Amino acid sequence: MSRHRALVATLSLALGTGVLVSCGDSDQDTAPSPRPTSSSPDAASFSGAPPSALASQAASAIASAHASASAAASSASARASEFEASVEAEAARAGAAAEKELKNVKGRGNAVSDVGMKGLPRAETSGLLAVLVTITNKTDRTASYAVQIDFEDTNGKVVETRFVGAEDLEPGKQEQPIAFSRLPQDAELTPRLAKAQRY
C-alpha cells in the first residue's frame, strides 16, 4: 500500500467517515462517480415557476372558489330579502284582516284588557317610531285578535292609524306584533290603543 493510500485510510478511520478507496494495483486512486437516482431533484423544479399545467389548475381552483363564494353571498342576500319581503307581506295581510274585522266594531272593542303596548327605542328601529303590541289570550279557548293603534300629534289629533293582529291564538299564549309609524322621523307622535277586538 502506498504512503498516500495509507494516509487516506488512516484519516477515514479517524473521522469515521467510512471513505472507501480503491485497492487496485495502480497508485492512482479513483472513486466511483455518484449515479443519479430516480429521486434526484430535477433542476427544472427550482426555476421558481410551477409547471404550466399546475398553474392552470391552481388558477382554475381559485376562480372556482371565488365564484362559489360569490354565489353563496348572493344566495344568502336573496334569501334575506325574500324573508324580509315575506315578513312584510304577512304583516300587511294581518293588518288588512285586523282593519276589516274592526270596521264595524262599536266603541273600543271587547279585548282592550288583553292588549298592552310598549314603545321601542328609535335606535333599534332605524329612527322610526314603533310600538310593540302584546296580545295575550286570557280566555280558555283559541281566539283571534284585531288591534287598532292611533298615532296622535302634540294637539291630540290622530294623524296616522295602524292595524295589527293575532290569529288562532291558543289560551294563555301571546303574540307581539309591531306597529310602525310611516310618518317622518322628526314627527312628535304619541301612540294610543284605540280598539281591540277578540273574535
TIZANU-50357 format. One record per residue (C-alpha): residue in three letters; residue number from 1; x, y, z. Coordinates in steps of 0.02 Angstrom, whole numbers, plus 50000, padded with zeros to 5 digits. Example, Ala and Ser with C-alpha at 12.3 -4.5 7.8 and 13.67 -1.06 7.14 Angstrom:
BEGIN
residu: ALA; num: 1; xx: 50615; yy: 49775; zz: 50390
residu: SER; num: 2; xx: 50684; yy: 49947; zz: 50357
***
This chain:
BEGIN
residu: MET; num: 1; xx: 50000; yy: 50000; zz: 50000
residu: SER; num: 2; xx: 50072; yy: 50167; zz: 49952
residu: ARG; num: 3; xx: 50101; yy: 50303; zz: 50077
residu: HIS; num: 4; xx: 49958; yy: 50405; zz: 50001
residu: ARG; num: 5; xx: 49834; yy: 50263; zz: 50020
residu: ALA; num: 6; xx: 49890; yy: 50230; zz: 50197
residu: LEU; num: 7; xx: 49862; yy: 50413; zz: 50242
residu: VAL; num: 8; xx: 49686; yy: 50413; zz: 50166
residu: ALA; num: 9; xx: 49642; yy: 50253; zz: 50259
residu: THR; num: 10; xx: 49704; yy: 50324; zz: 50423
residu: LEU; num: 11; xx: 49604; yy: 50485; zz: 50403
residu: SER; num: 12; xx: 49450; yy: 50386; zz: 50357
residu: LEU; num: 13; xx: 49460; yy: 50283; zz: 50515
residu: ALA; num: 14; xx: 49496; yy: 50434; zz: 50623
residu: LEU; num: 15; xx: 49350; yy: 50535; zz: 50558
residu: GLY; num: 16; xx: 49230; yy: 50388; zz: 50548
residu: THR; num: 17; xx: 49176; yy: 50438; zz: 50375
residu: GLY; num: 18; xx: 49195; yy: 50268; zz: 50301
residu: VAL; num: 19; xx: 49287; yy: 50332; zz: 50147
residu: LEU; num: 20; xx: 49316; yy: 50190; zz: 50026
residu: VAL; num: 21; xx: 49473; yy: 50186; zz: 49923
residu: SER; num: 22; xx: 49520; yy: 50080; zz: 49778
residu: CYS; num: 23; xx: 49637; yy: 49935; zz: 49814
residu: GLY; num: 24; xx: 49691; yy: 49908; zz: 49635
residu: ASP; num: 25; xx: 49869; yy: 49883; zz: 49582
residu: SER; num: 26; xx: 49883; yy: 50061; zz: 49519
residu: ASP; num: 27; xx: 49944; yy: 50203; zz: 49629
residu: GLN; num: 28; xx: 49804; yy: 50311; zz: 49553
residu: ASP; num: 29; xx: 49655; yy: 50314; zz: 49674
residu: THR; num: 30; xx: 49486; yy: 50335; zz: 49592
residu: ALA; num: 31; xx: 49316; yy: 50343; zz: 49675
residu: PRO; num: 32; xx: 49160; yy: 50291; zz: 49582
residu: SER; num: 33; xx: 49054; yy: 50436; zz: 49519
residu: PRO; num: 34; xx: 48888; yy: 50450; zz: 49605
residu: ARG; num: 35; xx: 48744; yy: 50389; zz: 49500
residu: PRO; num: 36; xx: 48586; yy: 50493; zz: 49491
residu: THR; num: 37; xx: 48437; yy: 50407; zz: 49567
residu: SER; num: 38; xx: 48256; yy: 50416; zz: 49521
residu: SER; num: 39; xx: 48227; yy: 50529; zz: 49673
residu: SER; num: 40; xx: 48358; yy: 50656; zz: 49624
residu: PRO; num: 41; xx: 48283; yy: 50831; zz: 49612
residu: ASP; num: 42; xx: 48255; yy: 50898; zz: 49439
residu: ALA; num: 43; xx: 48343; yy: 51062; zz: 49410
residu: ALA; num: 44; xx: 48189; yy: 51125; zz: 49318
residu: SER; num: 45; xx: 48091; yy: 51117; zz: 49481
residu: PHE; num: 46; xx: 48197; yy: 51258; zz: 49551
residu: SER; num: 47; xx: 48154; yy: 51383; zz: 49416
residu: GLY; num: 48; xx: 48032; yy: 51475; zz: 49532
residu: ALA; num: 49; xx: 47882; yy: 51448; zz: 49418
residu: PRO; num: 50; xx: 47765; yy: 51298; zz: 49430
residu: PRO; num: 51; xx: 47736; yy: 51192; zz: 49276
residu: SER; num: 52; xx: 47603; yy: 51270; zz: 49165
residu: ALA; num: 53; xx: 47477; yy: 51130; zz: 49193
residu: LEU; num: 54; xx: 47490; yy: 51152; zz: 49382
residu: ALA; num: 55; xx: 47475; yy: 51341; zz: 49368
residu: SER; num: 56; xx: 47321; yy: 51323; zz: 49260
residu: GLN; num: 57; xx: 47243; yy: 51201; zz: 49382
residu: ALA; num: 58; xx: 47278; yy: 51316; zz: 49530
residu: ALA; num: 59; xx: 47205; yy: 51467; zz: 49439
residu: SER; num: 60; xx: 47051; yy: 51366; zz: 49396
residu: ALA; num: 61; xx: 47029; yy: 51312; zz: 49578
residu: ILE; num: 62; xx: 47046; yy: 51491; zz: 49640
residu: ALA; num: 63; xx: 46921; yy: 51555; zz: 49512
residu: SER; num: 64; xx: 46801; yy: 51416; zz: 49559
residu: ALA; num: 65; xx: 46818; yy: 51459; zz: 49745
residu: HIS; num: 66; xx: 46785; yy: 51644; zz: 49710
residu: ALA; num: 67; xx: 46634; yy: 51600; zz: 49605
residu: SER; num: 68; xx: 46566; yy: 51485; zz: 49740
residu: ALA; num: 69; xx: 46590; yy: 51617; zz: 49875
residu: SER; num: 70; xx: 46507; yy: 51750; zz: 49767
residu: ALA; num: 71; xx: 46362; yy: 51634; zz: 49729
residu: ALA; num: 72; xx: 46342; yy: 51591; zz: 49914
residu: ALA; num: 73; xx: 46342; yy: 51775; zz: 49962
residu: SER; num: 74; xx: 46214; yy: 51815; zz: 49827
residu: SER; num: 75; xx: 46107; yy: 51668; zz: 49882
residu: ALA; num: 76; xx: 46113; yy: 51723; zz: 50065
residu: SER; num: 77; xx: 46068; yy: 51901; zz: 50016
residu: ALA; num: 78; xx: 45925; yy: 51839; zz: 49909
residu: ARG; num: 79; xx: 45859; yy: 51729; zz: 50050
residu: ALA; num: 80; xx: 45868; yy: 51875; zz: 50172
residu: SER; num: 81; xx: 45773; yy: 51986; zz: 50050
residu: GLU; num: 82; xx: 45643; yy: 51851; zz: 50022
residu: PHE; num: 83; xx: 45622; yy: 51827; zz: 50209
residu: GLU; num: 84; xx: 45603; yy: 52014; zz: 50237
residu: ALA; num: 85; xx: 45477; yy: 52025; zz: 50096
residu: SER; num: 86; xx: 45384; yy: 51876; zz: 50168
residu: VAL; num: 87; xx: 45377; yy: 51955; zz: 50342
residu: GLU; num: 88; xx: 45316; yy: 52120; zz: 50270
residu: ALA; num: 89; xx: 45185; yy: 52032; zz: 50165
residu: GLU; num: 90; xx: 45122; yy: 51934; zz: 50315
residu: ALA; num: 91; xx: 45115; yy: 52092; zz: 50421
residu: ALA; num: 92; xx: 45019; yy: 52181; zz: 50283
residu: ARG; num: 93; xx: 44897; yy: 52035; zz: 50269
residu: ALA; num: 94; xx: 44870; yy: 52026; zz: 50458
residu: GLY; num: 95; xx: 44848; yy: 52215; zz: 50464
residu: ALA; num: 96; xx: 44719; yy: 52210; zz: 50325
residu: ALA; num: 97; xx: 44625; yy: 52069; zz: 50413
residu: ALA; num: 98; xx: 44626; yy: 52167; zz: 50576
residu: GLU; num: 99; xx: 44564; yy: 52326; zz: 50491
residu: LYS; num: 100; xx: 44422; yy: 52229; zz: 50409
residu: GLU; num: 101; xx: 44372; yy: 52149; zz: 50574
residu: LEU; num: 102; xx: 44370; yy: 52317; zz: 50665
residu: LYS; num: 103; xx: 44271; yy: 52407; zz: 50531
residu: ASN; num: 104; xx: 44103; yy: 52378; zz: 50612
residu: VAL; num: 105; xx: 44159; yy: 52371; zz: 50795
residu: LYS; num: 106; xx: 44073; yy: 52500; zz: 50904
residu: GLY; num: 107; xx: 44169; yy: 52579; zz: 51045
residu: ARG; num: 108; xx: 44341; yy: 52513; zz: 51091
residu: GLY; num: 109; xx: 44302; yy: 52328; zz: 51069
residu: ASN; num: 110; xx: 44293; yy: 52179; zz: 51186
residu: ALA; num: 111; xx: 44479; yy: 52143; zz: 51208
residu: VAL; num: 112; xx: 44562; yy: 52305; zz: 51264
residu: SER; num: 113; xx: 44614; yy: 52221; zz: 51427
residu: ASP; num: 114; xx: 44704; yy: 52085; zz: 51329
residu: VAL; num: 115; xx: 44819; yy: 52208; zz: 51242
residu: GLY; num: 116; xx: 44972; yy: 52302; zz: 51304
residu: MET; num: 117; xx: 45090; yy: 52423; zz: 51217
residu: LYS; num: 118; xx: 45271; yy: 52472; zz: 51237
residu: GLY; num: 119; xx: 45371; yy: 52595; zz: 51134
residu: LEU; num: 120; xx: 45532; yy: 52532; zz: 51056
residu: PRO; num: 121; xx: 45694; yy: 52634; zz: 51061
residu: ARG; num: 122; xx: 45719; yy: 52726; zz: 50897
residu: ALA; num: 123; xx: 45900; yy: 52666; zz: 50898
residu: GLU; num: 124; xx: 45832; yy: 52490; zz: 50869
residu: THR; num: 125; xx: 45708; yy: 52538; zz: 50733
residu: SER; num: 126; xx: 45817; yy: 52644; zz: 50616
residu: GLY; num: 127; xx: 45740; yy: 52802; zz: 50689
residu: LEU; num: 128; xx: 45559; yy: 52752; zz: 50656
residu: LEU; num: 129; xx: 45425; yy: 52767; zz: 50790
residu: ALA; num: 130; xx: 45373; yy: 52589; zz: 50831
residu: VAL; num: 131; xx: 45261; yy: 52510; zz: 50962
residu: LEU; num: 132; xx: 45274; yy: 52331; zz: 51023
residu: VAL; num: 133; xx: 45096; yy: 52268; zz: 51045
residu: THR; num: 134; xx: 45075; yy: 52123; zz: 51165
residu: ILE; num: 135; xx: 44917; yy: 52022; zz: 51136
residu: THR; num: 136; xx: 44875; yy: 51891; zz: 51267
residu: ASN; num: 137; xx: 44733; yy: 51768; zz: 51251
residu: LYS; num: 138; xx: 44660; yy: 51770; zz: 51425
residu: THR; num: 139; xx: 44513; yy: 51658; zz: 51381
residu: ASP; num: 140; xx: 44500; yy: 51468; zz: 51388
residu: ARG; num: 141; xx: 44479; yy: 51446; zz: 51200
residu: THR; num: 142; xx: 44576; yy: 51485; zz: 51042
residu: ALA; num: 143; xx: 44539; yy: 51660; zz: 50978
residu: SER; num: 144; xx: 44596; yy: 51789; zz: 50851
residu: TYR; num: 145; xx: 44627; yy: 51973; zz: 50887
residu: ALA; num: 146; xx: 44619; yy: 52135; zz: 50790
residu: VAL; num: 147; xx: 44702; yy: 52291; zz: 50861
residu: GLN; num: 148; xx: 44699; yy: 52473; zz: 50805
residu: ILE; num: 149; xx: 44839; yy: 52591; zz: 50856
residu: ASP; num: 150; xx: 44815; yy: 52778; zz: 50828
residu: PHE; num: 151; xx: 44963; yy: 52897; zz: 50821
residu: GLU; num: 152; xx: 44920; yy: 53069; zz: 50885
residu: ASP; num: 153; xx: 45014; yy: 53232; zz: 50862
residu: THR; num: 154; xx: 45052; yy: 53357; zz: 51001
residu: ASN; num: 155; xx: 44874; yy: 53427; zz: 50986
residu: GLY; num: 156; xx: 44796; yy: 53256; zz: 51015
residu: LYS; num: 157; xx: 44742; yy: 53240; zz: 50833
residu: VAL; num: 158; xx: 44751; yy: 53068; zz: 50754
residu: VAL; num: 159; xx: 44871; yy: 53085; zz: 50608
residu: GLU; num: 160; xx: 44901; yy: 52901; zz: 50571
residu: THR; num: 161; xx: 44817; yy: 52734; zz: 50609
residu: ARG; num: 162; xx: 44898; yy: 52563; zz: 50602
residu: PHE; num: 163; xx: 44820; yy: 52391; zz: 50621
residu: VAL; num: 164; xx: 44897; yy: 52232; zz: 50690
residu: GLY; num: 165; xx: 44826; yy: 52065; zz: 50739
residu: ALA; num: 166; xx: 44850; yy: 51888; zz: 50801
residu: GLU; num: 167; xx: 44760; yy: 51739; zz: 50727
residu: ASP; num: 168; xx: 44714; yy: 51574; zz: 50809
residu: LEU; num: 169; xx: 44800; yy: 51617; zz: 50972
residu: GLU; num: 170; xx: 44787; yy: 51474; zz: 51097
residu: PRO; num: 171; xx: 44730; yy: 51504; zz: 51277
residu: GLY; num: 172; xx: 44866; yy: 51586; zz: 51382
residu: LYS; num: 173; xx: 44978; yy: 51618; zz: 51230
residu: GLN; num: 174; xx: 45047; yy: 51785; zz: 51172
residu: GLU; num: 175; xx: 45095; yy: 51867; zz: 51010
residu: GLN; num: 176; xx: 45192; yy: 52029; zz: 50993
residu: PRO; num: 177; xx: 45166; yy: 52116; zz: 50825
residu: ILE; num: 178; xx: 45246; yy: 52286; zz: 50797
residu: ALA; num: 179; xx: 45152; yy: 52440; zz: 50738
residu: PHE; num: 180; xx: 45265; yy: 52559; zz: 50640
residu: SER; num: 181; xx: 45227; yy: 52740; zz: 50603
residu: ARG; num: 182; xx: 45273; yy: 52786; zz: 50424
residu: LEU; num: 183; xx: 45273; yy: 52972; zz: 50456
residu: PRO; num: 184; xx: 45436; yy: 53072; zz: 50455
residu: GLN; num: 185; xx: 45557; yy: 53027; zz: 50595
residu: ASP; num: 186; xx: 45554; yy: 53202; zz: 50669
residu: ALA; num: 187; xx: 45365; yy: 53197; zz: 50695
residu: GLU; num: 188; xx: 45317; yy: 53205; zz: 50879
residu: LEU; num: 189; xx: 45186; yy: 53070; zz: 50896
residu: THR; num: 190; xx: 45102; yy: 52978; zz: 51037
residu: PRO; num: 191; xx: 45033; yy: 52802; zz: 51006
residu: ARG; num: 192; xx: 44865; yy: 52759; zz: 51082
residu: LEU; num: 193; xx: 44769; yy: 52596; zz: 51090
residu: ALA; num: 194; xx: 44608; yy: 52641; zz: 51001
residu: LYS; num: 195; xx: 44522; yy: 52472; zz: 50979
residu: ALA; num: 196; xx: 44550; yy: 52288; zz: 51017
residu: GLN; num: 197; xx: 44428; yy: 52154; zz: 50965
residu: ARG; num: 198; xx: 44430; yy: 51968; zz: 51003
residu: TYR; num: 199; xx: 44338; yy: 51858; zz: 50878
***
